[in-house]
Amino acid sequence: MNEVLIGEVIKSHGVQGELKVYPITDNPQRFKKLDRVSLEQKGVTRSFKILKARVHQDEVYLTLEGIETREEADKLRGSAVKIDRADVPPLKEGWYYFELEGMQVFEGEICLGVLTQVIETGANDVYLVKGEQREICVPALKSVVKKVDVPGRRMEVELPPGLLEDESQ
């Protein structure tokens, strides 16, 4: 499916089926603009209309159509909260991690592989690129990442000297 993870159901809240959600976003207020979410649990995905969304501190509280009791809400604990990619607001600058994953990474005309994971290190992100022969960790720095073409699914990099050196030397 073409869905993006935006949170996780922590537990039920109250007796009328409200869900307490841990948001995976720097702006939880975005939940208030959504009409629908999908909840995925144990490989099963169900879509729900949002009746009410409210934010308190860093947590989101959702009231979903069809979830009317604490018992029904408790069964959804641990569910992944997802939305369709089309509902993700565009960024003014940069890109989302999910837009990078699966992208082909090139240095010049040489394909290094596919970006499979974005690793947050604290200092700067690192892109894990899996090629046919090896995996490499590409630092997500402006001096290394020269061009990102999200629609074309292509990233161009200029690797630091020694990054591709044979480890046996």
C-alpha positions as CSV (number, residue, x, y, z in Angstrom):
1,M,0.0,0.0,0.0
2,N,0.9,3.6,-0.4
3,E,0.6,4.6,3.3
4,V,2.9,6.5,5.7
5,L,3.3,5.8,9.4
6,I,2.3,8.8,11.5
7,G,1.8,7.4,15.0
8,E,1.1,4.5,17.3
9,V,-2.0,3.8,19.5
10,I,-0.7,3.8,23.1
11,K,-3.9,3.0,24.8
12,S,-7.6,3.8,25.2
13,H,-8.6,7.1,26.9
14,G,-11.9,7.4,28.8
15,V,-14.9,5.1,28.4
16,Q,-16.2,6.2,25.0
17,G,-13.5,4.7,22.8
18,E,-11.1,7.6,22.4
19,L,-7.6,6.5,21.5
20,K,-4.4,8.0,22.9
21,V,-1.8,8.2,20.1
22,Y,1.9,8.8,20.1
23,P,2.5,10.9,17.0
24,I,5.6,10.4,14.8
25,T,5.7,14.0,13.6
26,D,7.3,17.2,14.7
27,N,3.8,18.9,14.3
28,P,1.0,16.8,16.0
29,Q,-1.5,19.6,15.1
30,R,-1.5,18.0,11.6
31,F,-3.8,15.3,13.0
32,K,-6.6,17.9,13.3
33,K,-6.6,18.3,9.5
34,L,-7.1,14.6,8.7
35,D,-10.4,13.0,7.7
36,R,-9.3,9.4,7.8
37,V,-6.6,7.1,9.2
38,S,-5.8,3.5,8.8
39,L,-4.9,1.3,11.8
40,E,-2.7,-1.7,11.2
41,Q,-2.3,-4.4,13.7
42,K,-0.9,-7.9,13.2
43,G,-1.0,-7.5,9.4
44,V,-4.6,-6.4,9.3
45,T,-5.4,-2.9,8.2
46,R,-8.7,-1.1,8.8
47,S,-9.7,2.4,7.7
48,F,-11.6,4.8,10.0
49,K,-13.2,8.2,9.6
50,I,-11.9,10.6,12.2
51,L,-14.8,12.1,14.2
52,K,-12.6,14.2,16.5
53,A,-8.8,14.9,16.9
54,R,-7.3,16.9,19.7
55,V,-3.8,17.5,20.9
56,H,-2.6,17.8,24.5
57,Q,1.1,18.4,25.0
58,D,2.9,15.9,22.8
59,E,0.0,13.4,22.5
60,V,-2.9,13.1,20.1
61,Y,-6.4,11.9,21.1
62,L,-8.6,10.4,18.3
63,T,-12.2,9.6,18.3
64,L,-12.9,7.2,15.3
65,E,-16.2,6.2,13.8
66,G,-17.2,2.7,14.9
67,I,-15.0,2.7,18.1
68,E,-17.5,3.6,20.9
69,T,-16.3,1.7,24.0
70,R,-13.1,1.4,26.0
71,E,-13.1,-2.3,25.3
72,E,-13.1,-1.7,21.5
73,A,-10.4,0.9,21.9
74,D,-8.2,-1.4,24.1
75,K,-8.2,-4.0,21.3
76,L,-6.4,-1.4,19.1
77,R,-3.5,-0.8,21.5
78,G,-0.2,-1.0,19.6
79,S,-1.8,-0.4,16.2
80,A,0.2,1.6,13.7
81,V,-1.6,4.8,12.7
82,K,-1.1,5.5,8.9
83,I,-2.4,7.8,6.3
84,D,-2.3,7.8,2.5
85,R,0.8,9.3,1.0
86,A,-1.5,11.8,-0.8
87,D,-2.6,13.2,2.6
88,V,1.0,14.0,3.6
89,P,1.5,17.8,3.5
90,P,4.3,18.9,1.2
91,L,7.4,20.3,2.8
92,K,8.5,23.8,2.0
93,E,12.1,22.5,1.8
94,G,13.7,19.1,1.8
95,W,12.0,15.7,1.8
96,Y,10.5,13.1,4.0
97,Y,12.5,9.9,4.9
98,F,9.8,7.7,3.2
99,E,10.5,9.6,0.0
100,L,14.1,8.7,0.1
101,E,13.8,5.0,0.8
102,G,13.9,2.9,-2.3
103,M,15.8,5.6,-4.3
104,Q,18.7,4.7,-6.4
105,V,22.0,6.3,-5.3
106,F,24.6,7.2,-7.9
107,E,28.2,8.6,-7.8
108,G,28.7,10.0,-11.3
109,E,27.3,7.3,-13.6
110,I,28.0,4.4,-11.2
111,C,25.0,3.1,-9.3
112,L,26.0,2.4,-5.7
113,G,22.7,0.7,-4.9
114,V,19.4,1.5,-3.3
115,L,18.8,3.6,-0.2
116,T,17.1,1.2,2.2
117,Q,17.1,3.0,5.5
118,V,17.7,6.5,7.0
119,I,19.6,6.2,10.3
120,E,19.3,9.1,12.7
121,T,22.6,9.5,14.5
122,G,22.1,12.8,16.4
123,A,24.8,14.7,14.5
124,N,23.6,14.0,11.0
125,D,21.5,11.4,9.3
126,V,23.2,8.5,7.5
127,Y,21.7,6.8,4.5
128,L,22.2,3.0,4.3
129,V,22.7,2.1,0.7
130,K,22.6,-1.6,-0.4
131,G,24.5,-2.5,-3.5
132,E,25.1,-5.9,-5.2
133,Q,28.4,-6.4,-3.5
134,R,28.2,-4.4,-0.2
135,E,26.3,-1.9,2.0
136,I,27.7,1.5,2.5
137,C,26.7,4.3,4.9
138,V,26.5,7.6,3.2
139,P,26.6,10.7,5.5
140,A,23.6,13.0,4.8
141,L,25.7,16.1,4.4
142,K,25.4,18.8,1.8
143,S,29.0,18.2,0.9
144,V,28.2,14.6,0.1
145,V,24.6,14.6,-1.2
146,K,24.7,16.7,-4.3
147,K,21.2,16.2,-5.8
148,V,18.0,14.5,-4.7
149,D,15.3,13.9,-7.4
150,V,12.3,12.7,-5.5
151,P,10.0,12.2,-8.6
152,G,12.8,10.5,-10.5
153,R,13.7,8.3,-7.5
154,R,17.4,9.2,-7.9
155,M,20.1,10.6,-5.5
156,E,23.5,11.8,-6.7
157,V,26.4,11.8,-4.2
158,E,30.1,12.6,-4.0
159,L,31.5,10.2,-1.5
160,P,34.4,11.3,0.8
161,P,37.8,9.9,-0.1
162,G,38.3,6.4,1.4
163,L,34.7,5.6,2.0
164,L,34.7,2.8,-0.6
165,E,38.2,1.5,0.2
166,D,38.5,-2.2,0.6
167,E,38.3,-3.0,4.3
168,S,41.0,-5.8,4.0
169,Q,43.8,-3.2,3.3
